[in-house]
């Protein structure tokens, strides 16, 4: 996410540099002195700052939405296929990988070949409970 923000800032800086350089080049090429033009209205002068604030606001909102989605609590049910024993662990969405996960309290769990993992939305009723499936 930080790379997206840095990339956007780099593009904005490049556009500002390009427009200033272009304006200076025009002034050097013109042979007649420039007359003082009337100042543009205040809303035209504030438009770039408003656009920058809008871009920063939208990027902050998208960052918050991604963070909220990654920190959503799920229940991982680990089922031993030999005995039918079921254990439940609370995890965040982004802490689950292929055959391992990290619980909310920081324990790292790696599944054996005979275990199966189910991901259920919502927190478990009682953490790490052992149940027998019929």
The first five atom37 places (N, CA, C, CB, O) and aatype in JSON, in Angstrom:
{
  "aatype": [20, 20, 20, 20, 20, 20, 20, 20, 20, 20, 20, 20, 20, 20, 20, 20, 20, 20, 20, 20, 20, 20, 20, 20, 20, 20, 20, 20, 20, 20, 20, 20, 20, 20, 20, 20, 20, 20, 20, 20, 20, 20, 20, 20, 20, 20, 20, 20, 20, 20, 20, 20, 20, 20, 20, 20, 20, 20, 20, 20, 20, 20, 20, 20, 20, 20, 20, 20, 20, 20, 20, 20, 20, 20, 20, 20, 20, 20, 20, 20, 20, 20, 20, 20, 20, 20, 20, 20, 20, 20, 20, 20, 20, 20, 20, 20, 20, 20, 20, 20, 20, 20, 20, 20, 20, 20, 20, 20, 20, 20, 20, 20, 20, 20, 20, 20, 20, 20, 20, 20, 20, 20, 20, 20, 20, 20, 20, 20, 20, 20, 20, 20, 20, 20],
  "atom_mask": [
    [1, 1, 1, 1, 1],
    [1, 1, 1, 1, 1],
    [1, 1, 1, 1, 1],
    [1, 1, 1, 1, 1],
    [1, 1, 1, 1, 1],
    [1, 1, 1, 1, 1],
    [1, 1, 1, 1, 1],
    [1, 1, 1, 1, 1],
    [1, 1, 1, 1, 1],
    [1, 1, 1, 1, 1],
    [1, 1, 1, 1, 1],
    [1, 1, 1, 1, 1],
    [1, 1, 1, 1, 1],
    [1, 1, 1, 1, 1],
    [1, 1, 1, 1, 1],
    [1, 1, 1, 1, 1],
    [1, 1, 1, 1, 1],
    [1, 1, 1, 1, 1],
    [1, 1, 1, 1, 1],
    [1, 1, 1, 1, 1],
    [1, 1, 1, 1, 1],
    [1, 1, 1, 1, 1],
    [1, 1, 1, 1, 1],
    [1, 1, 1, 1, 1],
    [1, 1, 1, 1, 1],
    [1, 1, 1, 1, 1],
    [1, 1, 1, 1, 1],
    [1, 1, 1, 1, 1],
    [1, 1, 1, 1, 1],
    [1, 1, 1, 1, 1],
    [1, 1, 1, 1, 1],
    [1, 1, 1, 1, 1],
    [1, 1, 1, 1, 1],
    [1, 1, 1, 1, 1],
    [1, 1, 1, 1, 1],
    [1, 1, 1, 1, 1],
    [1, 1, 1, 1, 1],
    [1, 1, 1, 1, 1],
    [1, 1, 1, 1, 1],
    [1, 1, 1, 1, 1],
    [1, 1, 1, 1, 1],
    [1, 1, 1, 1, 1],
    [1, 1, 1, 1, 1],
    [1, 1, 1, 1, 1],
    [1, 1, 1, 1, 1],
    [1, 1, 1, 1, 1],
    [1, 1, 1, 1, 1],
    [1, 1, 1, 1, 1],
    [1, 1, 1, 1, 1],
    [1, 1, 1, 1, 1],
    [1, 1, 1, 1, 1],
    [1, 1, 1, 1, 1],
    [1, 1, 1, 1, 1],
    [1, 1, 1, 1, 1],
    [1, 1, 1, 1, 1],
    [1, 1, 1, 1, 1],
    [1, 1, 1, 1, 1],
    [1, 1, 1, 1, 1],
    [1, 1, 1, 1, 1],
    [1, 1, 1, 1, 1],
    [1, 1, 1, 1, 1],
    [1, 1, 1, 1, 1],
    [1, 1, 1, 1, 1],
    [1, 1, 1, 1, 1],
    [1, 1, 1, 1, 1],
    [1, 1, 1, 1, 1],
    [1, 1, 1, 1, 1],
    [1, 1, 1, 1, 1],
    [1, 1, 1, 1, 1],
    [1, 1, 1, 1, 1],
    [1, 1, 1, 1, 1],
    [1, 1, 1, 1, 1],
    [1, 1, 1, 1, 1],
    [1, 1, 1, 1, 1],
    [1, 1, 1, 1, 1],
    [1, 1, 1, 1, 1],
    [1, 1, 1, 1, 1],
    [1, 1, 1, 1, 1],
    [1, 1, 1, 1, 1],
    [1, 1, 1, 1, 1],
    [1, 1, 1, 1, 1],
    [1, 1, 1, 1, 1],
    [1, 1, 1, 1, 1],
    [1, 1, 1, 1, 1],
    [1, 1, 1, 1, 1],
    [1, 1, 1, 1, 1],
    [1, 1, 1, 1, 1],
    [1, 1, 1, 1, 1],
    [1, 1, 1, 1, 1],
    [1, 1, 1, 1, 1],
    [1, 1, 1, 1, 1],
    [1, 1, 1, 1, 1],
    [1, 1, 1, 1, 1],
    [1, 1, 1, 1, 1],
    [1, 1, 1, 1, 1],
    [1, 1, 1, 1, 1],
    [1, 1, 1, 1, 1],
    [1, 1, 1, 1, 1],
    [1, 1, 1, 1, 1],
    [1, 1, 1, 1, 1],
    [1, 1, 1, 1, 1],
    [1, 1, 1, 1, 1],
    [1, 1, 1, 1, 1],
    [1, 1, 1, 1, 1],
    [1, 1, 1, 1, 1],
    [1, 1, 1, 1, 1],
    [1, 1, 1, 1, 1],
    [1, 1, 1, 1, 1],
    [1, 1, 1, 1, 1],
    [1, 1, 1, 1, 1],
    [1, 1, 1, 1, 1],
    [1, 1, 1, 1, 1],
    [1, 1, 1, 1, 1],
    [1, 1, 1, 1, 1],
    [1, 1, 1, 1, 1],
    [1, 1, 1, 1, 1],
    [1, 1, 1, 1, 1],
    [1, 1, 1, 1, 1],
    [1, 1, 1, 1, 1],
    [1, 1, 1, 1, 1],
    [1, 1, 1, 1, 1],
    [1, 1, 1, 1, 1],
    [1, 1, 1, 1, 1],
    [1, 1, 1, 1, 1],
    [1, 1, 1, 1, 1],
    [1, 1, 1, 1, 1],
    [1, 1, 1, 1, 1],
    [1, 1, 1, 1, 1],
    [1, 1, 1, 1, 1],
    [1, 1, 1, 1, 1],
    [1, 1, 1, 1, 1],
    [1, 1, 1, 1, 1],
    [1, 1, 1, 1, 1],
    [1, 1, 1, 1, 1]
  ],
  "atom_positions": [
    [[0.83, -1.19, 0.0], [0.0, 0.0, 0.0], [0.87, 1.25, 0.0], [-0.94, 0.0, 1.2], [0.54, 2.25, -0.65]],
    [[1.97, 1.19, 0.73], [2.85, 2.35, 0.79], [3.44, 2.64, -0.58], [3.98, 2.12, 1.81], [3.7, 3.8, -0.9]],
    [[3.65, 1.6, -1.39], [4.19, 1.83, -2.73], [3.18, 2.58, -3.61], [4.58, 0.5, -3.39], [3.57, 3.38, -4.46]],
    [[1.91, 2.31, -3.41], [0.89, 3.05, -4.17], [0.93, 4.53, -3.83], [-0.51, 2.49, -3.88], [0.84, 5.38, -4.72]],
    [[1.07, 4.84, -2.54], [1.13, 6.24, -2.13], [2.4, 6.92, -2.64], [1.06, 6.35, -0.6], [2.35, 8.05, -3.12]],
    [[3.53, 6.22, -2.56], [4.78, 6.79, -3.05], [4.74, 6.99, -4.57], [5.96, 5.89, -2.67], [5.24, 7.99, -5.07]],
    [[4.17, 6.04, -5.28], [4.05, 6.16, -6.73], [3.17, 7.36, -7.1], [3.47, 4.86, -7.33], [3.49, 8.1, -8.03]],
    [[2.07, 7.53, -6.39], [1.18, 8.67, -6.64], [1.9, 9.98, -6.36], [-0.1, 8.57, -5.79], [1.78, 10.93, -7.14]],
    [[2.64, 10.06, -5.26], [3.38, 11.27, -4.92], [4.45, 11.56, -5.97], [4.03, 11.15, -3.53], [4.69, 12.72, -6.31]],
    [[5.1, 10.52, -6.49], [6.1, 10.7, -7.53], [5.48, 11.27, -8.81], [6.8, 9.37, -7.83], [6.07, 12.14, -9.45]],
    [[4.31, 10.78, -9.17], [3.63, 11.29, -10.36], [3.24, 12.75, -10.17], [2.39, 10.44, -10.68], [3.41, 13.56, -11.08]],
    [[2.71, 13.1, -8.99], [2.31, 14.48, -8.72], [3.53, 15.39, -8.79], [1.63, 14.6, -7.34], [3.47, 16.47, -9.38]],
    [[4.65, 14.96, -8.18], [5.87, 15.77, -8.22], [6.37, 15.93, -9.66], [6.96, 15.14, -7.34], [6.83, 17.0, -10.04]],
    [[6.29, 14.87, -10.45], [6.71, 14.95, -11.85], [5.87, 15.92, -12.66], [6.66, 13.58, -12.48], [6.39, 16.67, -13.48]],
    [[4.57, 15.91, -12.44], [3.69, 16.83, -13.16], [3.97, 18.27, -12.76], [2.2, 16.49, -12.9], [4.0, 19.16, -13.61]],
    [[4.19, 18.51, -11.47], [4.5, 19.86, -11.03], [5.82, 20.33, -11.65], [4.58, 19.93, -9.48], [5.91, 21.46, -12.14]],
    [[6.84, 19.48, -11.63], [8.13, 19.82, -12.22], [7.99, 20.1, -13.71], [9.14, 18.71, -11.98], [8.57, 21.05, -14.23]],
    [[7.22, 19.26, -14.41], [7.06, 19.41, -15.86], [6.36, 20.72, -16.2], [6.28, 18.22, -16.44], [6.76, 21.42, -17.13]],
    [[5.29, 21.05, -15.46], [4.56, 22.29, -15.77], [5.4, 23.52, -15.47], [3.24, 22.35, -14.98], [5.34, 24.49, -16.22]],
    [[6.19, 23.51, -14.41], [7.04, 24.66, -14.11], [8.14, 24.81, -15.16], [7.66, 24.52, -12.71], [8.44, 25.92, -15.6]],
    [[8.73, 23.7, -15.56], [9.8, 23.74, -16.57], [9.23, 24.23, -17.9], [10.45, 22.34, -16.73], [9.88, 25.01, -18.6]],
    [[8.03, 23.79, -18.24], [7.4, 24.2, -19.49], [7.1, 25.69, -19.49], [6.11, 23.4, -19.72], [7.28, 26.37, -20.5]],
    [[6.65, 26.21, -18.34], [6.36, 27.64, -18.23], [7.6, 28.49, -18.36], [5.68, 27.94, -16.91], [7.58, 29.54, -19.0]],
    [[8.71, 28.04, -17.75], [9.97, 28.78, -17.86], [10.49, 28.76, -19.29], [11.02, 28.19, -16.92], [11.03, 29.76, -19.77]],
    [[10.33, 27.65, -19.99], [10.79, 27.55, -21.38], [9.99, 28.5, -22.27], [10.66, 26.1, -21.89], [10.55, 29.11, -23.19]],
    [[8.7, 28.63, -22.02], [7.89, 29.56, -22.82], [8.32, 31.0, -22.6], [6.4, 29.4, -22.47], [8.38, 31.79, -23.54]],
    [[8.62, 31.33, -21.35], [9.03, 32.7, -21.07], [10.35, 33.03, -21.77], [9.16, 32.92, -19.56], [10.53, 34.14, -22.26]],
    [[11.27, 32.07, -21.82], [12.55, 32.32, -22.48], [12.38, 32.48, -23.98], [13.53, 31.17, -22.18], [13.11, 33.25, -24.61]],
    [[11.43, 31.77, -24.56], [11.24, 31.82, -26.01], [10.5, 33.08, -26.46], [10.48, 30.6, -26.47], [10.69, 33.55, -27.58]],
    [[9.68, 33.63, -25.6], [8.91, 34.8, -26.04], [9.83, 36.02, -26.09], [7.7, 35.07, -25.07], [10.66, 36.23, -25.2]],
    [[9.67, 36.81, -27.13], [10.55, 37.96, -27.33], [9.94, 39.23, -26.77], [10.86, 38.14, -28.79], [10.66, 40.16, -26.4]],
    [[8.65, 39.28, -26.72], [8.03, 40.49, -26.2], [7.77, 40.31, -24.71], [6.71, 40.8, -26.95], [7.5, 39.21, -24.24]],
    [[7.86, 41.36, -24.0], [7.62, 41.25, -22.55], [6.15, 40.93, -22.29], [8.03, 42.57, -21.83], [5.25, 41.43, -22.96]],
    [[5.95, 40.1, -21.29], [4.57, 39.72, -20.94], [3.88, 40.85, -20.2], [4.56, 38.43, -20.09], [4.47, 41.48, -19.32]],
    [[2.65, 41.09, -20.58], [1.86, 42.09, -19.84], [1.27, 41.41, -18.62], [0.73, 42.71, -20.74], [1.04, 40.2, -18.62]],
    [[1.05, 42.17, -17.6], [0.48, 41.59, -16.39], [-0.97, 41.23, -16.65], [0.59, 42.56, -15.19], [-1.82, 42.08, -16.91]],
    [[-1.21, 39.94, -16.58], [-2.57, 39.45, -16.8], [-3.37, 39.61, -15.51], [-2.56, 37.97, -17.28], [-2.82, 39.67, -14.41]],
    [[-4.65, 39.67, -15.69], [-5.53, 39.78, -14.52], [-5.45, 38.47, -13.74], [-7.0, 40.08, -14.95], [-5.33, 37.39, -14.31]],
    [[-5.5, 38.59, -12.43], [-5.43, 37.4, -11.58], [-6.69, 36.57, -11.79], [-5.27, 37.78, -10.1], [-7.79, 37.09, -11.94]],
    [[-6.49, 35.26, -11.8], [-7.62, 34.35, -11.95], [-8.41, 34.32, -10.64], [-7.15, 32.92, -12.36], [-7.89, 34.66, -9.58]],
    [[-9.67, 33.9, -10.73], [-10.5, 33.85, -9.52], [-9.91, 32.89, -8.49], [-11.94, 33.42, -9.87], [-9.13, 32.0, -8.84]],
    [[-10.28, 33.07, -7.23], [-9.71, 32.28, -6.13], [-10.0, 30.8, -6.28], [-10.26, 32.77, -4.81], [-9.17, 29.97, -5.89]],
    [[-11.16, 30.44, -6.83], [-11.48, 29.02, -6.94], [-10.62, 28.32, -7.97], [-12.95, 28.84, -7.29], [-10.39, 27.11, -7.86]],
    [[-10.12, 29.05, -8.99], [-9.2, 28.43, -9.94], [-7.82, 28.21, -9.31], [-9.07, 29.29, -11.2], [-7.14, 27.24, -9.61]],
    [[-7.44, 29.14, -8.44], [-6.15, 28.98, -7.76], [-6.19, 27.87, -6.72], [-5.74, 30.28, -7.1], [-5.16, 27.25, -6.46]],
    [[-7.35, 27.59, -6.13], [-7.47, 26.57, -5.09], [-7.8, 25.19, -5.66], [-8.54, 26.98, -4.1], [-7.8, 24.21, -4.92]],
    [[-8.08, 25.08, -6.94], [-8.47, 23.79, -7.55], [-7.38, 22.73, -7.41], [-8.8, 23.99, -9.02], [-7.71, 21.6, -7.05]],
    [[-6.11, 23.02, -7.67], [-5.09, 21.96, -7.5], [-4.99, 21.46, -6.05], [-3.73, 22.47, -7.95], [-4.84, 20.26, -5.81]],
    [[-5.07, 22.37, -5.11], [-5.01, 21.96, -3.7], [-6.23, 21.11, -3.34], [-4.92, 23.19, -2.77], [-6.12, 20.13, -2.6]],
    [[-7.38, 21.49, -3.86], [-8.59, 20.71, -3.61], [-8.51, 19.32, -4.22], [-9.81, 21.43, -4.16], [-8.94, 18.34, -3.62]],
    [[-7.95, 19.25, -5.43], [-7.8, 17.94, -6.08], [-6.82, 17.07, -5.3], [-7.32, 18.11, -7.54], [-7.04, 15.87, -5.14]],
    [[-5.74, 17.68, -4.82], [-4.77, 16.93, -4.01], [-5.4, 16.43, -2.72], [-3.55, 17.8, -3.7], [-5.19, 15.28, -2.33]],
    [[-6.18, 17.27, -2.05], [-6.87, 16.84, -0.83], [-7.87, 15.72, -1.12], [-7.59, 18.03, -0.18], [-8.01, 14.8, -0.33]],
    [[-8.55, 15.81, -2.25], [-9.5, 14.75, -2.61], [-8.78, 13.42, -2.85], [-10.3, 15.15, -3.86], [-9.24, 12.38, -2.4]],
    [[-7.65, 13.46, -3.56], [-6.88, 12.24, -3.81], [-6.37, 11.65, -2.51], [-5.7, 12.53, -4.76], [-6.45, 10.44, -2.31]],
    [[-5.86, 12.49, -1.61], [-5.37, 12.0, -0.32], [-6.5, 11.43, 0.52], [-4.65, 13.12, 0.43], [-6.33, 10.42, 1.21]],
    [[-7.65, 12.07, 0.49], [-8.8, 11.57, 1.24], [-9.29, 10.23, 0.73], [-9.93, 12.57, 1.18], [-9.59, 9.33, 1.52]],
    [[-9.37, 10.09, -0.57], [-9.8, 8.81, -1.16], [-8.79, 7.71, -0.87], [-10.0, 8.95, -2.67], [-9.18, 6.59, -0.55]],
    [[-7.5, 8.02, -0.96], [-6.5, 6.99, -0.69], [-6.52, 6.59, 0.78], [-5.1, 7.49, -1.08], [-6.33, 5.41, 1.09]],
    [[-6.74, 7.53, 1.7], [-6.84, 7.19, 3.12], [-8.07, 6.33, 3.37], [-6.9, 8.47, 3.98], [-8.01, 5.39, 4.17]],
    [[-9.18, 6.62, 2.71], [-10.4, 5.83, 2.86], [-10.2, 4.41, 2.35], [-11.56, 6.5, 2.13], [-10.64, 3.45, 2.99]],
    [[-9.54, 4.25, 1.2], [-9.28, 2.92, 0.65], [-8.33, 2.15, 1.56], [-8.68, 3.03, -0.78], [-8.51, 0.95, 1.78]],
    [[-7.32, 2.83, 2.1], [-6.4, 2.18, 3.05], [-7.16, 1.68, 4.28], [-5.29, 3.17, 3.48], [-6.92, 0.56, 4.74]],
    [[-8.06, 2.5, 4.8], [-8.85, 2.09, 5.97], [-9.74, 0.9, 5.63], [-9.71, 3.28, 6.48], [-9.86, -0.01, 6.44]],
    [[-10.37, 0.87, 4.46], [-11.22, -0.25, 4.07], [-10.4, -1.55, 3.96], [-11.92, 0.05, 2.74], [-10.86, -2.6, 4.4]],
    [[-9.2, -1.47, 3.38], [-8.35, -2.66, 3.28], [-7.91, -3.14, 4.66], [-7.12, -2.36, 2.41], [-7.9, -4.34, 4.93]],
    [[-7.56, -2.21, 5.54], [-7.14, -2.59, 6.89], [-8.3, -3.25, 7.64], [-6.64, -1.36, 7.67], [-8.1, -4.24, 8.33]],
    [[-9.49, -2.69, 7.49], [-10.66, -3.26, 8.17], [-10.97, -4.67, 7.65], [-11.89, -2.36, 7.97], [-11.32, -5.55, 8.43]],
    [[-10.83, -4.88, 6.36], [-11.1, -6.2, 5.79], [-10.06, -7.22, 6.25], [-11.12, -6.13, 4.25], [-10.4, -8.37, 6.52]],
    [[-8.79, -6.81, 6.35], [-7.75, -7.73, 6.8], [-7.87, -8.07, 8.27], [-6.38, -7.13, 6.53], [-7.43, -9.15, 8.68]],
    [[-8.46, -7.21, 9.07], [-8.58, -7.45, 10.51], [-9.97, -7.98, 10.89], [-8.29, -6.17, 11.28], [-10.38, -7.87, 12.05]],
    [[-10.66, -8.53, 9.94], [-11.93, -9.17, 10.23], [-11.66, -10.52, 10.9], [-12.78, -9.35, 8.92], [-10.79, -11.27, 10.46]],
    [[-12.42, -10.83, 11.96], [-12.18, -12.05, 12.73], [-12.92, -13.22, 12.09], [-12.61, -11.87, 14.21], [-14.11, -13.13, 11.77]],
    [[-12.19, -14.33, 11.9], [-12.75, -15.57, 11.38], [-12.49, -16.69, 12.37], [-12.15, -15.91, 9.99], [-11.66, -16.55, 13.27]],
    [[-13.2, -17.79, 12.21], [-12.96, -18.99, 12.98], [-12.37, -20.03, 12.06], [-14.26, -19.5, 13.66], [-12.93, -20.34, 11.0]],
    [[-11.23, -20.58, 12.46], [-10.63, -21.69, 11.72], [-10.98, -22.96, 12.48], [-9.06, -21.52, 11.56], [-10.65, -23.1, 13.66]],
    [[-11.64, -23.87, 11.8], [-11.95, -25.17, 12.38], [-10.95, -26.17, 11.83], [-13.42, -25.61, 12.09], [-10.89, -26.38, 10.62]],
    [[-10.17, -26.8, 12.73], [-9.2, -27.81, 12.34], [-9.81, -29.16, 12.68], [-7.81, -27.61, 13.06], [-10.11, -29.44, 13.84]],
    [[-9.98, -30.0, 11.65], [-10.64, -31.3, 11.81], [-9.62, -32.4, 11.55], [-11.86, -31.43, 10.86], [-9.02, -32.46, 10.48]],
    [[-9.44, -33.26, 12.54], [-8.57, -34.44, 12.39], [-9.4, -35.5, 11.67], [-8.03, -34.96, 13.79], [-10.4, -35.96, 12.21]],
    [[-8.99, -35.9, 10.48], [-9.78, -36.84, 9.68], [-9.76, -38.26, 10.25], [-9.28, -36.86, 8.26], [-10.66, -39.04, 9.95]],
    [[-8.76, -38.61, 11.04], [-8.72, -39.95, 11.63], [-9.68, -40.1, 12.81], [-7.3, -40.27, 12.09], [-10.42, -41.07, 12.89]],
    [[-9.66, -39.13, 13.73], [-10.47, -39.26, 14.95], [-11.75, -38.45, 14.9], [-9.66, -38.84, 16.15], [-12.67, -38.72, 15.67]],
    [[-11.83, -37.47, 14.02], [-13.01, -36.62, 13.95], [-12.99, -35.48, 14.95], [-14.24, -37.44, 14.16], [-13.98, -34.76, 15.09]],
    [[-11.88, -35.3, 15.66], [-11.76, -34.22, 16.64], [-11.73, -32.88, 15.93], [-10.49, -34.41, 17.52], [-11.06, -32.72, 14.91]],
    [[-12.46, -31.9, 16.49], [-12.55, -30.57, 15.9], [-12.02, -29.56, 16.91], [-14.02, -30.22, 15.49], [-12.44, -29.56, 18.07]],
    [[-11.11, -28.71, 16.48], [-10.6, -27.61, 17.3], [-10.88, -26.31, 16.57], [-9.06, -27.76, 17.6], [-10.81, -26.25, 15.34]],
    [[-11.21, -25.26, 17.33], [-11.54, -23.97, 16.74], [-10.57, -22.92, 17.24], [-13.0, -23.56, 17.07], [-10.2, -22.9, 18.42]],
    [[-10.15, -22.04, 16.33], [-9.22, -20.97, 16.67], [-9.72, -19.66, 16.07], [-7.79, -21.3, 16.17], [-10.17, -19.65, 14.92]],
    [[-9.64, -18.55, 16.82], [-9.97, -17.24, 16.24], [-8.75, -16.69, 15.5], [-10.44, -16.24, 17.34], [-7.64, -16.7, 16.04]],
    [[-8.95, -16.21, 14.28], [-7.85, -15.66, 13.48], [-8.32, -14.42, 12.74], [-7.31, -16.72, 12.48], [-9.52, -14.2, 12.56]],
    [[-7.36, -13.61, 12.3], [-7.65, -12.52, 11.39], [-7.57, -13.06, 9.96], [-6.67, -11.32, 11.6], [-6.88, -14.04, 9.7]],
    [[-8.28, -12.41, 9.05], [-8.35, -12.89, 7.67], [-6.96, -12.97, 7.03], [-9.25, -11.98, 6.84], [-6.68, -13.93, 6.31]],
    [[-6.12, -11.99, 7.26], [-4.82, -11.98, 6.58], [-3.79, -12.9, 7.22], [-4.28, -10.58, 6.54], [-2.67, -13.0, 6.72]],
    [[-4.14, -13.58, 8.33], [-3.19, -14.46, 9.02], [-3.3, -15.91, 8.57], [-3.39, -14.37, 10.52], [-2.63, -16.78, 9.12]],
    [[-4.16, -16.18, 7.58], [-4.37, -17.55, 7.12], [-3.62, -17.74, 5.8], [-5.89, -17.87, 6.94], [-3.79, -16.97, 4.85]],
    [[-2.78, -18.79, 5.76], [-2.1, -19.13, 4.51], [-2.49, -20.56, 4.14], [-0.55, -18.98, 4.64], [-3.48, -21.07, 4.66]],
    [[-1.74, -21.22, 3.28], [-2.12, -22.52, 2.74], [-2.44, -23.56, 3.8], [-1.03, -23.04, 1.86], [-3.59, -23.96, 3.94]],
    [[-1.45, -24.01, 4.54], [-1.67, -25.05, 5.54], [-1.26, -24.6, 6.93], [-0.9, -26.29, 5.17], [-0.97, -25.42, 7.8]],
    [[-1.23, -23.29, 7.15], [-0.89, -22.77, 8.46], [-1.62, -21.45, 8.68], [0.64, -22.59, 8.6], [-2.12, -20.84, 7.74]],
    [[-1.66, -21.03, 9.94], [-2.28, -19.76, 10.3], [-1.74, -19.31, 11.64], [-3.83, -19.88, 10.33], [-1.13, -20.08, 12.38]],
    [[-1.99, -18.04, 11.94], [-1.58, -17.48, 13.23], [-2.83, -17.0, 13.94], [-0.54, -16.32, 13.06], [-3.62, -16.25, 13.37]],
    [[-3.01, -17.42, 15.18], [-4.2, -17.05, 15.94], [-4.1, -15.6, 16.4], [-4.39, -17.99, 17.15], [-3.05, -14.96, 16.28]],
    [[-5.2, -15.09, 16.93], [-5.23, -13.71, 17.4], [-4.24, -13.5, 18.53], [-6.64, -13.34, 17.85], [-3.64, -12.43, 18.63]],
    [[-4.07, -14.51, 19.39], [-3.15, -14.36, 20.52], [-1.7, -14.68, 20.15], [-3.59, -15.25, 21.66], [-0.85, -14.71, 21.04]],
    [[-1.39, -14.92, 18.88], [-0.02, -15.04, 18.4], [0.51, -16.44, 18.21], [0.85, -14.35, 19.32], [1.67, -16.6, 17.82]],
    [[-0.28, -17.48, 18.46], [0.2, -18.85, 18.25], [0.21, -19.19, 16.77], [-0.69, -19.86, 19.02], [-0.73, -18.86, 16.05]],
    [[1.28, -19.84, 16.31], [1.39, -20.26, 14.92], [1.0, -21.73, 14.84], [2.84, -20.03, 14.36], [1.6, -22.56, 15.53]],
    [[0.0, -22.08, 14.01], [-0.5, -23.44, 13.88], [-0.25, -23.91, 12.45], [-2.01, -23.53, 14.23], [-0.63, -23.24, 11.49]],
    [[0.41, -25.08, 12.32], [0.64, -25.69, 11.02], [-0.1, -27.02, 11.0], [2.16, -25.89, 10.74], [0.03, -27.82, 11.93]],
    [[-0.85, -27.27, 9.95], [-1.67, -28.47, 9.86], [-0.85, -29.67, 9.41], [-2.84, -28.25, 8.92], [0.07, -29.56, 8.6]],
    [[-1.22, -30.83, 9.94], [-0.63, -32.08, 9.5], [-1.33, -32.54, 8.22], [-0.72, -33.18, 10.61], [-2.34, -31.95, 7.81]],
    [[-0.81, -33.59, 7.6], [-1.41, -34.09, 6.37], [-2.79, -34.69, 6.6], [-0.5, -35.12, 5.74], [-3.6, -34.74, 5.68]],
    [[-3.07, -35.15, 7.81], [-4.36, -35.8, 8.09], [-5.38, -34.81, 8.65], [-4.17, -36.95, 9.07], [-6.47, -35.22, 9.04]],
    [[-5.05, -33.53, 8.69], [-5.98, -32.53, 9.21], [-6.55, -31.69, 8.07], [-5.27, -31.63, 10.23], [-5.92, -31.49, 7.04]],
    [[-7.76, -31.22, 8.3], [-8.47, -30.4, 7.32], [-8.82, -29.08, 7.99], [-9.76, -31.13, 6.8], [-9.09, -29.05, 9.19]],
    [[-8.81, -27.99, 7.23], [-9.08, -26.67, 7.78], [-10.32, -26.09, 7.1], [-7.86, -25.73, 7.59], [-10.46, -26.13, 5.88]],
    [[-11.22, -25.55, 7.93], [-12.4, -24.84, 7.43], [-12.34, -23.42, 7.96], [-13.73, -25.55, 7.85], [-11.98, -23.2, 9.12]],
    [[-12.69, -22.46, 7.13], [-12.68, -21.06, 7.51], [-14.13, -20.59, 7.59], [-11.86, -20.19, 6.5], [-14.85, -20.61, 6.59]],
    [[-14.55, -20.15, 8.78], [-15.93, -19.73, 9.02], [-15.9, -18.27, 9.47], [-16.64, -20.64, 10.09], [-15.09, -17.9, 10.32]],
    [[-16.78, -17.44, 8.9], [-16.81, -16.03, 9.27], [-17.36, -15.87, 10.67], [-17.64, -15.22, 8.26], [-18.35, -16.5, 11.04]],
    [[-16.72, -15.01, 11.46], [-17.16, -14.73, 12.82], [-16.24, -15.39, 13.83], [-18.59, -15.21, 13.03], [-15.51, -16.33, 13.52]],
    [[-16.27, -14.86, 15.06], [-15.43, -15.39, 16.13], [-16.04, -16.67, 16.68], [-15.25, -14.34, 17.26], [-17.26, -16.83, 16.66]],
    [[-15.2, -17.58, 17.18], [-15.74, -18.82, 17.76], [-16.44, -18.53, 19.09], [-14.61, -19.85, 17.97], [-16.15, -17.54, 19.76]],
    [[-17.37, -19.42, 19.45], [-18.1, -19.22, 20.7], [-17.18, -19.44, 21.89], [-19.31, -20.15, 20.79], [-17.25, -18.7, 22.87]],
    [[-16.33, -20.45, 21.83], [-15.34, -20.7, 22.88], [-14.02, -21.06, 22.2], [-15.81, -21.86, 23.86], [-13.97, -22.05, 21.47]],
    [[-12.96, -20.28, 22.4], [-11.71, -20.54, 21.7], [-11.13, -21.91, 22.03], [-10.7, -19.48, 22.03], [-11.16, -22.37, 23.18]],
    [[-10.62, -22.55, 21.0], [-9.94, -23.83, 21.09], [-10.77, -24.89, 21.83], [-8.61, -23.65, 21.78], [-10.28, -25.53, 22.76]],
    [[-12.0, -25.06, 21.39], [-12.85, -26.09, 21.99], [-12.69, -27.38, 21.21], [-14.33, -25.65, 22.01], [-12.44, -27.36, 20.01]],
    [[-12.82, -28.49, 21.91], [-12.74, -29.81, 21.27], [-14.13, -30.4, 21.2], [-11.77, -30.75, 22.03], [-14.8, -30.54, 22.23]],
    [[-14.55, -30.75, 20.03], [-15.89, -31.33, 19.81], [-15.73, -32.63, 19.05], [-16.83, -30.35, 19.04], [-14.76, -32.81, 18.33]],
    [[-16.66, -33.5, 19.21], [-16.69, -34.75, 18.42], [-17.77, -34.61, 17.37], [-16.95, -36.01, 19.34], [-18.91, -34.26, 17.69]],
    [[-17.42, -34.89, 16.12], [-18.43, -34.89, 15.07], [-19.13, -36.24, 15.07], [-17.81, -34.59, 13.68], [-18.48, -37.26, 15.27]],
    [[-20.45, -36.27, 14.84], [-21.17, -37.56, 14.82], [-20.82, -38.39, 13.62], [-22.67, -37.34, 14.85], [-21.34, -39.5, 13.47]]
  ]
}
